[in-house]
Amino acid sequence: MTKVKIANYINGKLVEPLSGSYLDNYEPATGRVYSLIPDSGEADVNLAAKAAKAAFPLWGELSANQRSKYLSAISDKINEKLEILAEAESRDNGKPVWLAREVDIPRARDNFSFFATAIRHFDSESHYTRKGVINYTLRKPIGVAGCISPWNLPLYLFTWKIAPALAAGNTVVAKPSEVTPMTAYLLSEICMEVGLPAGVLNIVHGLGRDAGNAIVLHEDIKMISFTGGTETGAHIASVAAPMFKKLSLELGGKNPNIIFDDCNFEKALETTMRSSFRNQGQICLCGSRIYVQKGIYEKFKKAFVDRTDRMIVGNPKDDRSEMGAIVSQQHFEKILSYIALAKEEGGTVLTGGQAVKLDGEHSEGWFIRPTIIEGLDSSCRTNQEEIFGPVVTIQPFETEEEVTAYANSTGYGLAATLWTENLTRAHRMADQVQSGIIWINCWLLRDLRTPFGGMKNSGVGREGGWEALRFFTEPKNVCIDYSE
Ligand code: NDP
């Protein structure tokens, strides 16, 4: 079988890595190599940064409406190729095709259409300070932006950074995760098809420690928007901060899902199934610590375990599969090691807890049963460290104060979900729980205008809506005294 050779997209052209070397790209559902990824390094990033720097003056000077037209054209093309992109994303990542078709790719399309529109309505402030004095703020694009994204929602998170950076008038050097490069490659083709000017977007494939690090270190790349693990984020901050680069870091989470006695039981249960296991639990916003109030604990646990037992883990191409494969062998092993740790820490596996062996071409794929673990307290490693897989813990609580302390007991603070019909309690808890995003009686209900990001070790800065456009522009205040 000939393997598709992915290319870098630099200065408007598809090019080979300068070293000529490639990395293997695995299909998680079969465990086999199916394509080759450029193993790019500093020299490739230098070329990309040079092209982006050269393209910046023209792109940055275009009107918002002109840039908006390019972004809308990209959005339309993504829509046109939705099925091809969904299949590619599923093959690269292991997620079911239906999920990529219903969520990931439409959202990538919407990222471009949202920022194509948002930039046309973006404004800046003007203040009448006193008679004869006005202050106003110019918000100008900065230059070349570096965008680095993870593997869990490949095209969705890649475009969540690229679209606002371009809309605001910057040019971009971007690196997708080397684990899931295919949809970024297809995006390069789309940019060529819509005639995006050369150098405006450059996509360099390769390892984080080589290509990623070179982006962070490059002196002409003035800002870094990164989504990934907290450890990587800390490393990037240590390199970029002394260079005075603007930084946006969207990092890991260990999100609490808090269910009170008075919740809408069916809705809480059905949503908890999704918030625990959607995308094989590999969404930074998944609720991995489930706290259920004592009055409904046993009933909820039984119903949750019963439904989880019935979940279908299978071929990602089959629309009946509720879960597909884990993204890589390394991550598969990491998740299994956390299940072993949970047992060592005294946890009881209520369901799942093991790998699944499928038949035929999927016999070497990396599949894990959705897993629920009981009997662990909040301070153990299983409840403190990010597992990022289909593994959740469940624990009873009595009072609001008690569960707030559990919720806030980790170093993370990305997202929390609250289930209660008590309005005042919902607001009180939303105020007290240390998370950048709080969902009340819902999960993953996104409005792209809202600030997105985490507190504590879950990140620095916010993405989404005006926050993203502010990040990708530099405010310059002008004060004029026009009095005689
Ligand atoms: P990583 O931190 O391993 O990698 C993220 C990206 O950074 C990849 O493109 C990676 O390349 C690159 N990278 C790695 N090392 C460096 C480096 N030294 N310099 C520059 N770039 C580097 O995260 P994962 O890909 O494993 O993604 C999972 C993590 O992402 C989880 O912790 C999850 O919580 C988090 N995440 C956070 C979200 C949020 O919005 N807060 C959303 C989604 C995920 P390579 O692939 O080659 O390693």
Residues whose N, C-alpha, C, O or C-beta is under 5 A from the ligand:
A	BS01	NDP	I148 S149 P150 W151 K175 P176 S177 E178 V179 G206 L207 G208 R209 G212 N213 T227 G228 G229 T230 T232 E250 L251 G252 G253 C284 S458
